[in-house]
Amino acid sequence: MALLQISEPGQSPDPHQRRIAVGIDLGTTHSLVAAVRSGVAECLPDSEGRVILPSVVRYLENNARQIGFDAQAAQAQDPRNTIASVKRFMGRGLRDIGNRDKLPYEFVEPGAGEAAAGMVTLRTRAGVKSPVEISAEILATLRYRAEDSFNDDLYGAVITVPAYFDEAQRQATKDSAQLAGVNVLRLISEPTAAAIAYGLDNGSEGIYAVYDLGGGTFDISILRLTRGVFEVIATGGDSALGGDDYDRALAAWMLERAGLKAETPGDKAAIKMAARFAKETLSGDDKVAVVLKLEHATAQVCVTRAEFESLTADLTARTMAAVRKALRDARLAKDEVQGVVMVGGSTRMPQIQRAVGEFFGRAPLNNLNPDEVVALGAAIQANQLAGNDPDGDLLLLDVIPLSLGIETMGGLVERIVPRNETIPTAKAQDFTTYKDGQTALALHVVQGERDLVKDCRSLARFELRGIPPMAAGAARIRVTFTVDADGLLSVSAREQGSGVEARIDVKPSYGLSDQQIATMLQESFTTAEQDMKARALAEAKVDADRMLIATQSALDADGDLLNAAERAAILTLMEQLRAVNAQDSDAAAIEEATQALARGTEAFAAERMNHGIQQALAGRNVETI
């Protein structure tokens, strides 16, 4: 008879058995997979010794496909079926793709009855493909590479996402992993993964900034590193800014200089590849001569580093503006930052290195490969989550980039989980009913920094039904927001007295605009005064409505306690309040009319209380009481 096999929670039952867990950097331009071997994180190479996999997928006849370098080489020859930078389309709707005319792909228009906000799809010779499916091809290739490296099945992966990825983009990433047969141990932000790699490799402690400029996104995170604890203090960035934008700016400049136009899909792909070649060459040389080979014309353009830096200066300035804002959010001065970690291939550009160095007054950290550092950090986290490193003392404290809350009366947002809150987290708040006898409550979950629902992003709606009929304000409904370690949200509502409960896992619809998440925080500052006035007005109107409902209920129940003059006086005050409330006047006027009605009904309220006490005591003596 075999002995009972036991093990510590999260560890393998066989102490000699190692779970194969990897870190995956699913990037805009290229992707990597890394794992911890012999206690050291390293990127896994393909059969030709290359660790980088270009994030490019080409669809061929008979459902065949090319992924990586072979697909990248065919971009100019087969642009419609060769999809690059698909990460920019993850969780995005067709109406959000603002530069469709500059892209060589055939976007599929929504059919009759289909939601325009649904995730964008592309028509290829292999059929209509979504970004989730295309990303799954890349993830599956990395999965096979890992399984071939270890000659074993993959237990799971930590996949990195930009810190500013919203709920829809994170969910799309998890969906891609599921399609690729990859078990997601956790989603972590790319800057946090980089900090893990630097913190463990260098034994660093203190406050560090992670400047992450990839192919399609820019992130800036401020972290505090203390004895294996990685605490994200603040995060920011731009989900629509990356190396691709530098390529596009340079491509447009070269076409204008040559007097040419890229009109066909092949021309668009060719000029993009030429611009990327020029950008990469200028990181080491002062000038480069680029040959533009279009279908009906060929030209040579000479570009200097100074010209390239000048025409992209506004893009670099946008990254530094996000850096300054992240420091303000963290309430830190730039001289309190002990080091700046550079992540992403685009940080190799000299103007980026110079801008960051001049701002912080110190040379940025470059001793780890900026292309590999994110995957290496993810691998370290994956190794621990798989139970392979039980003695590891790594604790990861990430944050959510935008506040989460629910809609309350008057179209106001009640924030329950504030932005930059450490995750995983669970926060609850109690609410009540608005009307007598209310048996259901509609809950609207929103995300954003503005005070009014119309200015935030809607995430989900659900209803709590079966609330026992009670007087307005008597029910106690606890709404709980739970954000898991991947940054994904679930919301529950429970009426405390009866125990009725409803919950929803927020799986948002795809299609948040590229600029919306980047402008939400900006708007919260530029419109602060306007929001305060709007919130004050909405709250005043809600209070006025409540006062009118309560007064009318009292008149209906005990109006016979008043004489004609007293009743007329109260009715006049009610009409005055209705008139002011209906005109959307300023909050002060509504509050004054509400207070006037409250003062005018004080005597009536006291009379009702006395009457109620008299009825309760009628026919009873002191002993029975």
HELIX and SHEET records of a PDB file:
HELIX    1   1 GLU A   61  ASN A   63  5                                   3    
HELIX    2   2 PHE A   69  ALA A   73  1                                   5    
HELIX    3   3 PRO A   79  ASN A   81  5                                   3    
HELIX    4   4 VAL A   86  PHE A   89  5                                   4    
HELIX    5   5 LEU A   94  ASP A   96  5                                   3    
HELIX    6   6 ARG A  100  LYS A  102  5                                   3    
HELIX    7   7 PRO A  131  PHE A  150  1                                  20    
HELIX    8   8 GLU A  167  LEU A  179  1                                  13    
HELIX    9   9 GLU A  190  ASN A  202  1                                  13    
HELIX   10  10 GLY A  243  ALA A  258  1                                  16    
HELIX   11  11 PRO A  265  LEU A  282  1                                  18    
HELIX   12  12 ARG A  305  LEU A  311  1                                   7    
HELIX   13  13 ALA A  313  ALA A  330  1                                  18    
HELIX   14  14 LYS A  334  GLU A  336  5                                   3    
HELIX   15  15 GLY A  345  ARG A  348  5                                   4    
HELIX   16  16 PRO A  350  PHE A  360  1                                  11    
HELIX   17  17 VAL A  373  LEU A  385  1                                  13    
HELIX   18  18 VAL A  453  ASP A  455  5                                   3    
HELIX   19  19 GLN A  516  THR A  526  1                                  11    
HELIX   20  20 ALA A  528  ASP A  558  1                                  31    
HELIX   21  21 GLY A  559  LEU A  561  5                                   3    
HELIX   22  22 ALA A  564  ALA A  582  1                                  19    
HELIX   23  23 ALA A  587  GLY A  600  1                                  14    
HELIX   24  24 GLU A  602  LEU A  617  1                                  16    
SHEET    1   A 5 VAL A  40  CYS A  43  0                                        
SHEET    2   A 5 HIS A  30  ARG A  37 -1                                        
SHEET    3   A 5 ALA A  21  ASP A  25 -1                                        
SHEET    4   A 5 GLY A 156  VAL A 161  1                                        
SHEET    5   A 5 VAL A 184  SER A 189  1                                        
SHEET    1   B 3 VAL A  40  CYS A  43  0                                        
SHEET    2   B 3 HIS A  30  ARG A  37 -1                                        
SHEET    3   B 3 LEU A  53  PRO A  54 -1                                        
SHEET    1   C 3 ARG A  65  ILE A  67  0                                        
SHEET    2   C 3 VAL A  56  TYR A  59 -1                                        
SHEET    3   C 3 THR A  82  ALA A  84 -1                                        
SHEET    1   D 2 LEU A 122  THR A 124  0                                        
SHEET    2   D 2 GLY A 127  LYS A 129 -1                                        
SHEET    1   E 6 GLY A 339  VAL A 343  0                                        
SHEET    2   E 6 GLY A 206  LEU A 213  1                                        
SHEET    3   E 6 PHE A 218  THR A 226 -1                                        
SHEET    4   E 6 VAL A 229  ASP A 238 -1                                        
SHEET    5   E 6 LEU A 395  VAL A 399  1                                        
SHEET    6   E 6 THR A 422  ILE A 423 -1                                        
SHEET    1   F 2 LYS A 287  LYS A 293  0                                        
SHEET    2   F 2 THR A 298  THR A 304 -1                                        
SHEET    1   G 4 LEU A 412  VAL A 417  0                                        
SHEET    2   G 4 LEU A 404  THR A 408 -1                                        
SHEET    3   G 4 ALA A 440  GLN A 447 -1                                        
SHEET    4   G 4 ARG A 457  ARG A 465 -1                                        
SHEET    1   H 4 THR A 425  PHE A 431  0                                        
SHEET    2   H 4 ILE A 477  VAL A 483 -1                                        
SHEET    3   H 4 LEU A 489  GLU A 495 -1                                        
SHEET    4   H 4 GLU A 501  ASP A 505 -1                                        
END                                                                             
